Amino acid sequence: MLKSSLLCLPFLMCIAVSLDASAAAHESIRTAAPMGAPAVETAKTKSFREWKSEKVQDALGKVTATKTKIQIAKTKDPNLNRRKGALEATSGANSETLEEQLEQDQATLEMAKDLSVTDYFVGYLTKVQDKKAAFNEVAGKLTAEEVAELMAAYANSVFGTHSSDLAPSASVLSADRVK
């Protein structure tokens, strides 16, 4: 029994190493912890482009998976392969459900492609545990256009107007509100 556990030891070490490599691939950083305490893992904040790319890839994966399910369903149901004029038989609820799912997945993909830096701020950055650190980290990663979009969204939320409607000086607008 002791001999078999010794043989397993190198195997277990390989697994531990591969898990650490996997964690590094997911942009997480392990911090040292005292003996017996669990290691704390802090995730690196994703940039807008990384976040949006991840959302698009996830949505694209769902579209592809649903299309594959539809193709598999068609190969399993002989009625789906036979055409009678312009009508094609369906296997009932399953086929309709898959088609509806595909439409939803395609709509989600289109929404993911249209995500803005404002969506990133609201949907991702505000949900990060350490917001201040995340904001500081992301501030240097944003392009000038992304910063302008965030500023316009902020101005709209604070002043209740579109940025193009703002006065040249915020102090003028603030003075008007005081009156």
Contacts in CASP RR format, 6 or more apart in sequence:
PFRMAT RR
TARGET T0000
AUTHOR 0000-0000-0000
METHOD contacts of the structure
MODEL  1
MLKSSLLCLPFLMCIAVSLDASAAAHESIRTAAPMGAPAVETAKTKSFRE
WKSEKVQDALGKVTATKTKIQIAKTKDPNLNRRKGALEATSGANSETLEE
QLEQDQATLEMAKDLSVTDYFVGYLTKVQDKKAAFNEVAGKLTAEEVAEL
MAAYANSVFGTHSSDLAPSASVLSADRVK
20 30 0 8 1.000
23 30 0 8 1.000
23 41 0 8 1.000
26 43 0 8 1.000
27 43 0 8 1.000
27 44 0 8 1.000
27 46 0 8 1.000
28 41 0 8 1.000
28 42 0 8 1.000
28 43 0 8 1.000
28 44 0 8 1.000
29 41 0 8 1.000
29 42 0 8 1.000
29 43 0 8 1.000
29 44 0 8 1.000
30 39 0 8 1.000
30 40 0 8 1.000
30 41 0 8 1.000
31 39 0 8 1.000
31 40 0 8 1.000
31 41 0 8 1.000
31 42 0 8 1.000
32 39 0 8 1.000
33 39 0 8 1.000
33 40 0 8 1.000
44 137 0 8 1.000
45 125 0 8 1.000
45 128 0 8 1.000
45 133 0 8 1.000
45 134 0 8 1.000
45 137 0 8 1.000
45 138 0 8 1.000
46 54 0 8 1.000
46 124 0 8 1.000
47 138 0 8 1.000
47 141 0 8 1.000
47 142 0 8 1.000
48 117 0 8 1.000
48 120 0 8 1.000
48 138 0 8 1.000
48 141 0 8 1.000
48 142 0 8 1.000
48 146 0 8 1.000
51 115 0 8 1.000
51 120 0 8 1.000
51 124 0 8 1.000
52 112 0 8 1.000
52 115 0 8 1.000
52 120 0 8 1.000
55 112 0 8 1.000
55 115 0 8 1.000
56 109 0 8 1.000
56 112 0 8 1.000
56 113 0 8 1.000
56 115 0 8 1.000
58 112 0 8 1.000
59 105 0 8 1.000
59 108 0 8 1.000
59 109 0 8 1.000
59 111 0 8 1.000
59 112 0 8 1.000
60 109 0 8 1.000
62 105 0 8 1.000
62 108 0 8 1.000
62 109 0 8 1.000
63 102 0 8 1.000
63 105 0 8 1.000
63 106 0 8 1.000
63 109 0 8 1.000
66 98 0 8 1.000
66 101 0 8 1.000
66 102 0 8 1.000
66 105 0 8 1.000
67 102 0 8 1.000
69 98 0 8 1.000
69 101 0 8 1.000
70 95 0 8 1.000
70 98 0 8 1.000
70 99 0 8 1.000
70 102 0 8 1.000
73 80 0 8 1.000
73 91 0 8 1.000
73 94 0 8 1.000
73 95 0 8 1.000
73 98 0 8 1.000
74 80 0 8 1.000
74 81 0 8 1.000
75 81 0 8 1.000
77 91 0 8 1.000
77 95 0 8 1.000
79 89 0 8 1.000
79 90 0 8 1.000
79 91 0 8 1.000
80 88 0 8 1.000
80 89 0 8 1.000
80 90 0 8 1.000
80 91 0 8 1.000
80 95 0 8 1.000
82 88 0 8 1.000
82 89 0 8 1.000
90 96 0 8 1.000
116 149 0 8 1.000
117 142 0 8 1.000
117 146 0 8 1.000
117 149 0 8 1.000
117 150 0 8 1.000
118 149 0 8 1.000
118 150 0 8 1.000
118 153 0 8 1.000
121 150 0 8 1.000
121 153 0 8 1.000
125 131 0 8 1.000
125 134 0 8 1.000
125 135 0 8 1.000
125 138 0 8 1.000
128 134 0 8 1.000
142 150 0 8 1.000
151 163 0 8 1.000
152 162 0 8 1.000
152 163 0 8 1.000
155 161 0 8 1.000
155 163 0 8 1.000
155 166 0 8 1.000
156 162 0 8 1.000
156 163 0 8 1.000
159 166 0 8 1.000
159 173 0 8 1.000
166 173 0 8 1.000
167 173 0 8 1.000
END
